[in-house]
């Protein structure tokens, strides 16, 4: 699998503690993608901004997780 080496090293890292940089990088990328999708959706609705923005994550199966970005799309009065 694409992430076999990363998963193997992460398993070793959990034994000794510390940051798992490969996973940190993947989560950062996932947050960026989720944010872009949220902004694109807000723009498609004609929104001027997104307020109350938050992230969420959950495991969808062993070894896989999802990251979501959500907030409220708002339109300012002219």
PDB file of N, CA, C and O in Angstrom, chain B, residues numbered from 101:
ATOM      1  N   UNK B 101       0.838  -1.179   0.000  1.00  0.00           N
ATOM      2  CA  UNK B 101       0.000   0.000   0.000  1.00  0.00           C
ATOM      3  C   UNK B 101       0.884   1.244   0.000  1.00  0.00           C
ATOM      4  O   UNK B 101       2.047   1.202   0.404  1.00  0.00           O
ATOM      5  N   UNK B 102       0.318   2.329  -0.452  1.00  0.00           N
ATOM      6  CA  UNK B 102       1.060   3.584  -0.577  1.00  0.00           C
ATOM      7  C   UNK B 102       1.683   4.017   0.739  1.00  0.00           C
ATOM      8  O   UNK B 102       2.808   4.516   0.761  1.00  0.00           O
ATOM      9  N   UNK B 103       0.969   3.833   1.820  1.00  0.00           N
ATOM     10  CA  UNK B 103       1.432   4.330   3.112  1.00  0.00           C
ATOM     11  C   UNK B 103       2.002   3.239   4.010  1.00  0.00           C
ATOM     12  O   UNK B 103       2.098   3.433   5.221  1.00  0.00           O
ATOM     13  N   UNK B 104       2.386   2.085   3.438  1.00  0.00           N
ATOM     14  CA  UNK B 104       2.887   0.989   4.266  1.00  0.00           C
ATOM     15  C   UNK B 104       4.086   1.418   5.103  1.00  0.00           C
ATOM     16  O   UNK B 104       4.125   1.168   6.307  1.00  0.00           O
ATOM     17  N   UNK B 105       5.059   2.060   4.472  1.00  0.00           N
ATOM     18  CA  UNK B 105       6.249   2.499   5.206  1.00  0.00           C
ATOM     19  C   UNK B 105       5.902   3.491   6.289  1.00  0.00           C
ATOM     20  O   UNK B 105       6.442   3.429   7.394  1.00  0.00           O
ATOM     21  N   UNK B 106       5.003   4.405   5.978  1.00  0.00           N
ATOM     22  CA  UNK B 106       4.573   5.406   6.952  1.00  0.00           C
ATOM     23  C   UNK B 106       3.847   4.732   8.111  1.00  0.00           C
ATOM     24  O   UNK B 106       4.082   5.057   9.275  1.00  0.00           O
ATOM     25  N   UNK B 107       2.953   3.780   7.781  1.00  0.00           N
ATOM     26  CA  UNK B 107       2.213   3.069   8.823  1.00  0.00           C
ATOM     27  C   UNK B 107       3.147   2.252   9.707  1.00  0.00           C
ATOM     28  O   UNK B 107       2.976   2.210  10.925  1.00  0.00           O
ATOM     29  N   UNK B 108       4.127   1.608   9.098  1.00  0.00           N
ATOM     30  CA  UNK B 108       5.090   0.812   9.857  1.00  0.00           C
ATOM     31  C   UNK B 108       5.870   1.697  10.823  1.00  0.00           C
ATOM     32  O   UNK B 108       6.022   1.366  11.999  1.00  0.00           O
ATOM     33  N   UNK B 109       6.362   2.825  10.314  1.00  0.00           N
ATOM     34  CA  UNK B 109       7.128   3.743  11.162  1.00  0.00           C
ATOM     35  C   UNK B 109       6.237   4.342  12.249  1.00  0.00           C
ATOM     36  O   UNK B 109       6.687   4.553  13.376  1.00  0.00           O
ATOM     37  N   UNK B 110       4.984   4.613  11.919  1.00  0.00           N
ATOM     38  CA  UNK B 110       4.060   5.155  12.918  1.00  0.00           C
ATOM     39  C   UNK B 110       3.847   4.150  14.039  1.00  0.00           C
ATOM     40  O   UNK B 110       3.772   4.526  15.209  1.00  0.00           O
ATOM     41  N   UNK B 111       3.748   2.875  13.685  1.00  0.00           N
ATOM     42  CA  UNK B 111       3.596   1.837  14.700  1.00  0.00           C
ATOM     43  C   UNK B 111       4.780   1.805  15.643  1.00  0.00           C
ATOM     44  O   UNK B 111       4.613   1.658  16.854  1.00  0.00           O
ATOM     45  N   UNK B 112       5.975   1.942  15.093  1.00  0.00           N
ATOM     46  CA  UNK B 112       7.165   1.988  15.942  1.00  0.00           C
ATOM     47  C   UNK B 112       7.170   3.243  16.807  1.00  0.00           C
ATOM     48  O   UNK B 112       7.540   3.193  17.980  1.00  0.00           O
ATOM     49  N   UNK B 113       6.760   4.365  16.227  1.00  0.00           N
ATOM     50  CA  UNK B 113       6.775   5.638  16.948  1.00  0.00           C
ATOM     51  C   UNK B 113       5.817   5.605  18.138  1.00  0.00           C
ATOM     52  O   UNK B 113       6.101   6.199  19.179  1.00  0.00           O
ATOM     53  N   UNK B 114       4.681   4.914  17.990  1.00  0.00           N
ATOM     54  CA  UNK B 114       3.730   4.866  19.100  1.00  0.00           C
ATOM     55  C   UNK B 114       4.300   4.119  20.292  1.00  0.00           C
ATOM     56  O   UNK B 114       3.861   4.325  21.424  1.00  0.00           O
ATOM     57  N   UNK B 115       5.265   3.262  20.048  1.00  0.00           N
ATOM     58  CA  UNK B 115       5.882   2.531  21.156  1.00  0.00           C
ATOM     59  C   UNK B 115       6.757   3.431  22.015  1.00  0.00           C
ATOM     60  O   UNK B 115       6.862   3.227  23.224  1.00  0.00           O
ATOM     61  N   UNK B 116       7.383   4.425  21.399  1.00  0.00           N
ATOM     62  CA  UNK B 116       8.310   5.289  22.135  1.00  0.00           C
ATOM     63  C   UNK B 116       7.750   6.685  22.389  1.00  0.00           C
ATOM     64  O   UNK B 116       8.330   7.452  23.158  1.00  0.00           O
ATOM     65  N   UNK B 117       6.639   7.021  21.758  1.00  0.00           N
ATOM     66  CA  UNK B 117       6.030   8.337  21.936  1.00  0.00           C
ATOM     67  C   UNK B 117       6.585   9.353  20.967  1.00  0.00           C
ATOM     68  O   UNK B 117       7.563   9.090  20.267  1.00  0.00           O
ATOM     69  N   UNK B 118       5.962  10.508  20.928  1.00  0.00           N
ATOM     70  CA  UNK B 118       6.410  11.579  20.054  1.00  0.00           C
ATOM     71  C   UNK B 118       5.463  11.802  18.891  1.00  0.00           C
ATOM     72  O   UNK B 118       4.502  11.059  18.690  1.00  0.00           O
ATOM     73  N   UNK B 119       5.758  12.842  18.135  1.00  0.00           N
ATOM     74  CA  UNK B 119       4.929  13.207  16.988  1.00  0.00           C
ATOM     75  C   UNK B 119       5.199  12.268  15.822  1.00  0.00           C
ATOM     76  O   UNK B 119       6.344  11.912  15.542  1.00  0.00           O
ATOM     77  N   UNK B 120       4.137  11.878  15.156  1.00  0.00           N
ATOM     78  CA  UNK B 120       4.251  11.058  13.955  1.00  0.00           C
ATOM     79  C   UNK B 120       4.130  12.016  12.775  1.00  0.00           C
ATOM     80  O   UNK B 120       3.025  12.315  12.324  1.00  0.00           O
ATOM     81  N   UNK B 121       5.263  12.495  12.280  1.00  0.00           N
ATOM     82  CA  UNK B 121       5.279  13.570  11.290  1.00  0.00           C
ATOM     83  C   UNK B 121       4.528  13.221  10.016  1.00  0.00           C
ATOM     84  O   UNK B 121       3.872  14.085   9.435  1.00  0.00           O
ATOM     85  N   UNK B 122       4.610  11.981   9.573  1.00  0.00           N
ATOM     86  CA  UNK B 122       3.891  11.587   8.361  1.00  0.00           C
ATOM     87  C   UNK B 122       2.396  11.782   8.511  1.00  0.00           C
ATOM     88  O   UNK B 122       1.733  12.266   7.593  1.00  0.00           O
ATOM     89  N   UNK B 123       1.861  11.406   9.664  1.00  0.00           N
ATOM     90  CA  UNK B 123       0.434  11.582   9.908  1.00  0.00           C
ATOM     91  C   UNK B 123       0.085  13.047  10.112  1.00  0.00           C
ATOM     92  O   UNK B 123      -0.982  13.490   9.687  1.00  0.00           O
ATOM     93  N   UNK B 124       0.951  13.795  10.745  1.00  0.00           N
ATOM     94  CA  UNK B 124       0.718  15.229  10.913  1.00  0.00           C
ATOM     95  C   UNK B 124       0.607  15.899   9.555  1.00  0.00           C
ATOM     96  O   UNK B 124      -0.276  16.729   9.337  1.00  0.00           O
ATOM     97  N   UNK B 125       1.502  15.539   8.640  1.00  0.00           N
ATOM     98  CA  UNK B 125       1.465  16.106   7.290  1.00  0.00           C
ATOM     99  C   UNK B 125       0.186  15.715   6.560  1.00  0.00           C
ATOM    100  O   UNK B 125      -0.425  16.548   5.891  1.00  0.00           O
ATOM    101  N   UNK B 126      -0.227  14.441   6.686  1.00  0.00           N
ATOM    102  CA  UNK B 126      -1.465  14.006   6.032  1.00  0.00           C
ATOM    103  C   UNK B 126      -2.673  14.739   6.593  1.00  0.00           C
ATOM    104  O   UNK B 126      -3.561  15.133   5.837  1.00  0.00           O
ATOM    105  N   UNK B 127      -2.721  14.930   7.912  1.00  0.00           N
ATOM    106  CA  UNK B 127      -3.850  15.641   8.513  1.00  0.00           C
ATOM    107  C   UNK B 127      -3.874  17.102   8.095  1.00  0.00           C
ATOM    108  O   UNK B 127      -4.942  17.657   7.839  1.00  0.00           O
ATOM    109  N   UNK B 128      -2.704  17.729   8.026  1.00  0.00           N
ATOM    110  CA  UNK B 128      -2.649  19.120   7.564  1.00  0.00           C
ATOM    111  C   UNK B 128      -3.161  19.232   6.136  1.00  0.00           C
ATOM    112  O   UNK B 128      -3.921  20.146   5.816  1.00  0.00           O
ATOM    113  N   UNK B 129      -2.746  18.307   5.276  1.00  0.00           N
ATOM    114  CA  UNK B 129      -3.214  18.318   3.890  1.00  0.00           C
ATOM    115  C   UNK B 129      -4.721  18.081   3.824  1.00  0.00           C
ATOM    116  O   UNK B 129      -5.419  18.731   3.046  1.00  0.00           O
ATOM    117  N   UNK B 130      -5.221  17.156   4.633  1.00  0.00           N
ATOM    118  CA  UNK B 130      -6.654  16.872   4.655  1.00  0.00           C
ATOM    119  C   UNK B 130      -7.439  18.092   5.117  1.00  0.00           C
ATOM    120  O   UNK B 130      -8.506  18.375   4.571  1.00  0.00           O
ATOM    121  N   UNK B 131      -6.935  18.824   6.115  1.00  0.00           N
ATOM    122  CA  UNK B 131      -7.607  20.047   6.572  1.00  0.00           C
ATOM    123  C   UNK B 131      -7.622  21.106   5.473  1.00  0.00           C
ATOM    124  O   UNK B 131      -8.626  21.794   5.289  1.00  0.00           O
ATOM    125  N   UNK B 132      -6.521  21.239   4.746  1.00  0.00           N
ATOM    126  CA  UNK B 132      -6.468  22.213   3.650  1.00  0.00           C
ATOM    127  C   UNK B 132      -7.484  21.869   2.565  1.00  0.00           C
ATOM    128  O   UNK B 132      -8.172  22.752   2.052  1.00  0.00           O
ATOM    129  N   UNK B 133      -7.579  20.595   2.217  1.00  0.00           N
ATOM    130  CA  UNK B 133      -8.542  20.164   1.199  1.00  0.00           C
ATOM    131  C   UNK B 133      -9.966  20.404   1.679  1.00  0.00           C
ATOM    132  O   UNK B 133     -10.797  20.912   0.926  1.00  0.00           O
ATOM    133  N   UNK B 134     -10.256  20.044   2.931  1.00  0.00           N
ATOM    134  CA  UNK B 134     -11.599  20.234   3.481  1.00  0.00           C
ATOM    135  C   UNK B 134     -11.964  21.714   3.521  1.00  0.00           C
ATOM    136  O   UNK B 134     -13.098  22.083   3.218  1.00  0.00           O
ATOM    137  N   UNK B 135     -11.010  22.559   3.894  1.00  0.00           N
ATOM    138  CA  UNK B 135     -11.262  24.003   3.940  1.00  0.00           C
ATOM    139  C   UNK B 135     -11.555  24.539   2.550  1.00  0.00           C
ATOM    140  O   UNK B 135     -12.486  25.324   2.372  1.00  0.00           O
ATOM    141  N   UNK B 136     -10.771  24.124   1.564  1.00  0.00           N
ATOM    142  CA  UNK B 136     -10.993  24.590   0.191  1.00  0.00           C
ATOM    143  C   UNK B 136     -12.369  24.165  -0.309  1.00  0.00           C
ATOM    144  O   UNK B 136     -13.063  24.956  -0.947  1.00  0.00           O
ATOM    145  N   UNK B 137     -12.765  22.943  -0.029  1.00  0.00           N
ATOM    146  CA  UNK B 137     -14.092  22.480  -0.455  1.00  0.00           C
ATOM    147  C   UNK B 137     -15.190  23.298   0.206  1.00  0.00           C
ATOM    148  O   UNK B 137     -16.181  23.646  -0.436  1.00  0.00           O
ATOM    149  N   UNK B 138     -15.016  23.607   1.495  1.00  0.00           N
ATOM    150  CA  UNK B 138     -16.013  24.402   2.197  1.00  0.00           C
ATOM    151  C   UNK B 138     -16.114  25.796   1.592  1.00  0.00           C
ATOM    152  O   UNK B 138     -17.215  26.294   1.360  1.00  0.00           O
ATOM    153  N   UNK B 139     -14.977  26.424   1.336  1.00  0.00           N
ATOM    154  CA  UNK B 139     -14.958  27.769   0.750  1.00  0.00           C
ATOM    155  C   UNK B 139     -15.580  27.740  -0.644  1.00  0.00           C
ATOM    156  O   UNK B 139     -16.356  28.630  -0.992  1.00  0.00           O
ATOM    157  N   UNK B 140     -15.249  26.732  -1.438  1.00  0.00           N
ATOM    158  CA  UNK B 140     -15.831  26.610  -2.778  1.00  0.00           C
ATOM    159  C   UNK B 140     -17.348  26.494  -2.711  1.00  0.00           C
ATOM    160  O   UNK B 140     -18.054  27.118  -3.503  1.00  0.00           O
ATOM    161  N   UNK B 141     -17.851  25.698  -1.771  1.00  0.00           N
ATOM    162  CA  UNK B 141     -19.304  25.555  -1.596  1.00  0.00           C
ATOM    163  C   UNK B 141     -19.939  26.880  -1.182  1.00  0.00           C
ATOM    164  O   UNK B 141     -21.000  27.246  -1.688  1.00  0.00           O
ATOM    165  N   UNK B 142     -19.297  27.594  -0.268  1.00  0.00           N
ATOM    166  CA  UNK B 142     -19.821  28.887   0.179  1.00  0.00           C
ATOM    167  C   UNK B 142     -19.854  29.877  -0.982  1.00  0.00           C
ATOM    168  O   UNK B 142     -20.833  30.605  -1.146  1.00  0.00           O
ATOM    169  N   UNK B 143     -18.799  29.908  -1.785  1.00  0.00           N
ATOM    170  CA  UNK B 143     -18.767  30.805  -2.945  1.00  0.00           C
ATOM    171  C   UNK B 143     -19.862  30.444  -3.943  1.00  0.00           C
ATOM    172  O   UNK B 143     -20.483  31.332  -4.525  1.00  0.00           O
ATOM    173  N   UNK B 144     -20.104  29.150  -4.145  1.00  0.00           N
ATOM    174  CA  UNK B 144     -21.156  28.705  -5.062  1.00  0.00           C
ATOM    175  C   UNK B 144     -22.535  29.156  -4.586  1.00  0.00           C
ATOM    176  O   UNK B 144     -23.442  29.349  -5.395  1.00  0.00           O
ATOM    177  N   UNK B 145     -22.691  29.322  -3.279  1.00  0.00           N
ATOM    178  CA  UNK B 145     -23.953  29.806  -2.710  1.00  0.00           C
ATOM    179  C   UNK B 145     -24.054  31.328  -2.736  1.00  0.00           C
ATOM    180  O   UNK B 145     -25.093  31.885  -2.382  1.00  0.00           O
ATOM    181  N   UNK B 146     -22.981  32.004  -3.151  1.00  0.00           N
ATOM    182  CA  UNK B 146     -22.971  33.460  -3.177  1.00  0.00           C
ATOM    183  C   UNK B 146     -22.579  34.086  -1.856  1.00  0.00           C
ATOM    184  O   UNK B 146     -22.836  35.269  -1.633  1.00  0.00           O
ATOM    185  N   UNK B 147     -21.967  33.320  -0.981  1.00  0.00           N
ATOM    186  CA  UNK B 147     -21.579  33.835   0.336  1.00  0.00           C
ATOM    187  C   UNK B 147     -20.366  34.747   0.221  1.00  0.00           C
ATOM    188  O   UNK B 147     -19.543  34.613  -0.685  1.00  0.00           O
ATOM    189  N   UNK B 148     -20.282  35.677   1.165  1.00  0.00           N
ATOM    190  CA  UNK B 148     -19.130  36.573   1.261  1.00  0.00           C
ATOM    191  C   UNK B 148     -18.079  36.048   2.232  1.00  0.00           C
ATOM    192  O   UNK B 148     -16.907  36.416   2.148  1.00  0.00           O
ATOM    193  N   UNK B 149     -18.501  35.188   3.151  1.00  0.00           N
ATOM    194  CA  UNK B 149     -17.580  34.681   4.173  1.00  0.00           C
ATOM    195  C   UNK B 149     -18.161  33.422   4.799  1.00  0.00           C
ATOM    196  O   UNK B 149     -19.322  33.075   4.584  1.00  0.00           O
ATOM    197  N   UNK B 150     -17.326  32.753   5.574  1.00  0.00           N
ATOM    198  CA  UNK B 150     -17.757  31.615   6.387  1.00  0.00           C
ATOM    199  C   UNK B 150     -17.395  31.957   7.825  1.00  0.00           C
ATOM    200  O   UNK B 150     -16.247  32.290   8.120  1.00  0.00           O
ATOM    201  N   UNK B 151     -18.379  31.874   8.719  1.00  0.00           N
ATOM    202  CA  UNK B 151     -18.136  32.182  10.130  1.00  0.00           C
ATOM    203  C   UNK B 151     -18.352  30.925  10.970  1.00  0.00           C
ATOM    204  O   UNK B 151     -19.017  29.981  10.545  1.00  0.00           O
ATOM    205  N   UNK B 152     -17.783  30.937  12.156  1.00  0.00           N
ATOM    206  CA  UNK B 152     -17.946  29.812  13.076  1.00  0.00           C
ATOM    207  C   UNK B 152     -17.348  28.528  12.519  1.00  0.00           C
ATOM    208  O   UNK B 152     -17.876  27.437  12.734  1.00  0.00           O
ATOM    209  N   UNK B 153     -16.245  28.671  11.804  1.00  0.00           N
ATOM    210  CA  UNK B 153     -15.628  27.525  11.140  1.00  0.00           C
ATOM    211  C   UNK B 153     -14.963  26.594  12.150  1.00  0.00           C
ATOM    212  O   UNK B 153     -14.294  27.036  13.084  1.00  0.00           O
ATOM    213  N   UNK B 154     -15.166  25.289  11.935  1.00  0.00           N
ATOM    214  CA  UNK B 154     -14.575  24.272  12.808  1.00  0.00           C
ATOM    215  C   UNK B 154     -14.154  23.071  11.972  1.00  0.00           C
ATOM    216  O   UNK B 154     -14.592  22.894  10.835  1.00  0.00           O
ATOM    217  N   UNK B 155     -13.295  22.255  12.563  1.00  0.00           N
ATOM    218  CA  UNK B 155     -12.894  20.990  11.952  1.00  0.00           C
ATOM    219  C   UNK B 155     -13.413  19.849  12.807  1.00  0.00           C
ATOM    220  O   UNK B 155     -13.584  19.983  14.018  1.00  0.00           O
ATOM    221  N   UNK B 156     -13.656  18.739  12.159  1.00  0.00           N
ATOM    222  CA  UNK B 156     -14.001  17.517  12.858  1.00  0.00           C
ATOM    223  C   UNK B 156     -13.295  16.364  12.179  1.00  0.00           C
ATOM    224  O   UNK B 156     -12.941  16.451  11.003  1.00  0.00           O
ATOM    225  N   UNK B 157     -13.093  15.299  12.904  1.00  0.00           N
ATOM    226  CA  UNK B 157     -12.489  14.114  12.298  1.00  0.00           C
ATOM    227  C   UNK B 157     -13.055  12.880  12.971  1.00  0.00           C
ATOM    228  O   UNK B 157     -13.467  12.908  14.131  1.00  0.00           O
ATOM    229  N   UNK B 158     -13.064  11.801  12.214  1.00  0.00           N
ATOM    230  CA  UNK B 158     -13.519  10.534  12.771  1.00  0.00           C
ATOM    231  C   UNK B 158     -12.902   9.400  11.974  1.00  0.00           C
ATOM    232  O   UNK B 158     -12.551   9.554  10.804  1.00  0.00           O
ATOM    233  N   UNK B 159     -12.781   8.273  12.625  1.00  0.00           N
ATOM    234  CA  UNK B 159     -12.281   7.075  11.954  1.00  0.00           C
ATOM    235  C   UNK B 159     -13.427   6.473  11.150  1.00  0.00           C
ATOM    236  O   UNK B 159     -14.530   6.298  11.667  1.00  0.00           O
ATOM    237  N   UNK B 160     -13.165   6.157   9.887  1.00  0.00           N
ATOM    238  CA  UNK B 160     -14.197   5.540   9.061  1.00  0.00           C
ATOM    239  C   UNK B 160     -13.973   4.037   8.929  1.00  0.00           C
ATOM    240  O   UNK B 160     -14.901   3.289   8.623  1.00  0.00           O
ATOM    241  N   UNK B 161     -12.752   3.604   9.158  1.00  0.00           N
ATOM    242  CA  UNK B 161     -12.390   2.190   9.223  1.00  0.00           C
ATOM    243  C   UNK B 161     -10.984   2.116   9.789  1.00  0.00           C
ATOM    244  O   UNK B 161     -10.322   3.142   9.943  1.00  0.00           O
ATOM    245  N   UNK B 162     -10.530   0.936  10.095  1.00  0.00           N
ATOM    246  CA  UNK B 162      -9.184   0.812  10.649  1.00  0.00           C
ATOM    247  C   UNK B 162      -8.173   1.335   9.639  1.00  0.00           C
ATOM    248  O   UNK B 162      -8.134   0.890   8.492  1.00  0.00           O
ATOM    249  N   UNK B 163      -7.362   2.278  10.077  1.00  0.00           N
ATOM    250  CA  UNK B 163      -6.328   2.847   9.223  1.00  0.00           C
ATOM    251  C   UNK B 163      -6.806   3.965   8.326  1.00  0.00           C
ATOM    252  O   UNK B 163      -6.037   4.454   7.498  1.00  0.00           O
ATOM    253  N   UNK B 164      -8.065   4.392   8.464  1.00  0.00           N
ATOM    254  CA  UNK B 164      -8.583   5.476   7.624  1.00  0.00           C
ATOM    255  C   UNK B 164      -9.437   6.414   8.464  1.00  0.00           C
ATOM    256  O   UNK B 164     -10.185   5.984   9.342  1.00  0.00           O
ATOM    257  N   UNK B 165      -9.310   7.685   8.178  1.00  0.00           N
ATOM    258  CA  UNK B 165     -10.093   8.691   8.897  1.00  0.00           C
ATOM    259  C   UNK B 165     -10.564   9.737   7.906  1.00  0.00           C
ATOM    260  O   UNK B 165     -10.021   9.859   6.808  1.00  0.00           O
ATOM    261  N   UNK B 166     -11.576  10.488   8.301  1.00  0.00           N
ATOM    262  CA  UNK B 166     -12.040  11.596   7.485  1.00  0.00           C
ATOM    263  C   UNK B 166     -11.879  12.883   8.272  1.00  0.00           C
ATOM    264  O   UNK B 166     -11.943  12.888   9.501  1.00  0.00           O
ATOM    265  N   UNK B 167     -11.669  13.971   7.551  1.00  0.00           N
ATOM    266  CA  UNK B 167     -11.586  15.296   8.152  1.00  0.00           C
ATOM    267  C   UNK B 167     -12.650  16.149   7.484  1.00  0.00           C
ATOM    268  O   UNK B 167     -12.733  16.191   6.257  1.00  0.00           O
ATOM    269  N   UNK B 168     -13.456  16.824   8.272  1.00  0.00           N
ATOM    270  CA  UNK B 168     -14.485  17.707   7.733  1.00  0.00           C
ATOM    271  C   UNK B 168     -14.259  19.119   8.248  1.00  0.00           C
ATOM    272  O   UNK B 168     -13.798  19.331   9.370  1.00  0.00           O
ATOM    273  N   UNK B 169     -14.594  20.070   7.400  1.00  0.00           N
ATOM    274  CA  UNK B 169     -14.564  21.480   7.786  1.00  0.00           C
ATOM    275  C   UNK B 169     -15.992  21.981   7.640  1.00  0.00           C
ATOM    276  O   UNK B 169     -16.644  21.727   6.626  1.00  0.00           O
ATOM    277  N   UNK B 170     -16.475  22.687   8.644  1.00  0.00           N
ATOM    278  CA  UNK B 170     -17.829  23.206   8.536  1.00  0.00           C
ATOM    279  C   UNK B 170     -17.933  24.552   9.211  1.00  0.00           C
ATOM    280  O   UNK B 170     -17.163  24.890  10.109  1.00  0.00           O
ATOM    281  N   UNK B 171     -18.908  25.307   8.752  1.00  0.00           N
ATOM    282  CA  UNK B 171     -19.153  26.635   9.271  1.00  0.00           C
ATOM    283  C   UNK B 171     -20.426  27.166   8.641  1.00  0.00           C
ATOM    284  O   UNK B 171     -21.131  26.435   7.945  1.00  0.00           O
ATOM    285  N   UNK B 172     -20.721  28.421   8.880  1.00  0.00           N
ATOM    286  CA  UNK B 172     -21.924  29.047   8.354  1.00  0.00           C
ATOM    287  C   UNK B 172     -21.545  30.038   7.270  1.00  0.00           C
ATOM    288  O   UNK B 172     -20.789  30.981   7.506  1.00  0.00           O
ATOM    289  N   UNK B 173     -22.087  29.810   6.066  1.00  0.00           N
ATOM    290  CA  UNK B 173     -21.859  30.735   4.957  1.00  0.00           C
ATOM    291  C   UNK B 173     -22.748  31.956   5.180  1.00  0.00           C
ATOM    292  O   UNK B 173     -23.939  31.814   5.456  1.00  0.00           O
ATOM    293  N   UNK B 174     -22.177  33.151   5.062  1.00  0.00           N
ATOM    294  CA  UNK B 174     -22.945  34.381   5.282  1.00  0.00           C
ATOM    295  C   UNK B 174     -22.798  35.318   4.091  1.00  0.00           C
ATOM    296  O   UNK B 174     -21.798  35.303   3.373  1.00  0.00           O
ATOM    297  N   UNK B 175     -23.829  36.131   3.908  1.00  0.00           N
ATOM    298  CA  UNK B 175     -23.840  37.161   2.871  1.00  0.00           C
ATOM    299  C   UNK B 175     -24.043  38.493   3.572  1.00  0.00           C
ATOM    300  O   UNK B 175     -25.009  38.670   4.314  1.00  0.00           O
ATOM    301  N   UNK B 176     -23.131  39.431   3.337  1.00  0.00           N
ATOM    302  CA  UNK B 176     -23.245  40.756   3.940  1.00  0.00           C
ATOM    303  C   UNK B 176     -24.247  41.598   3.166  1.00  0.00           C
ATOM    304  O   UNK B 176     -24.332  41.502   1.941  1.00  0.00           O
ATOM    305  N   UNK B 177     -25.002  42.418   3.875  1.00  0.00           N
ATOM    306  CA  UNK B 177     -25.934  43.334   3.212  1.00  0.00           C
ATOM    307  C   UNK B 177     -25.151  44.444   2.537  1.00  0.00           C
ATOM    308  O   UNK B 177     -24.099  44.863   3.019  1.00  0.00           O
ATOM    309  N   UNK B 178     -25.669  44.909   1.430  1.00  0.00           N
ATOM    310  CA  UNK B 178     -25.024  46.029   0.721  1.00  0.00           C
ATOM    311  C   UNK B 178     -25.398  47.344   1.329  1.00  0.00           C
ATOM    312  O   UNK B 178     -24.949  48.390   0.862  1.00  0.00           O
TER     313      UNK B 178
END
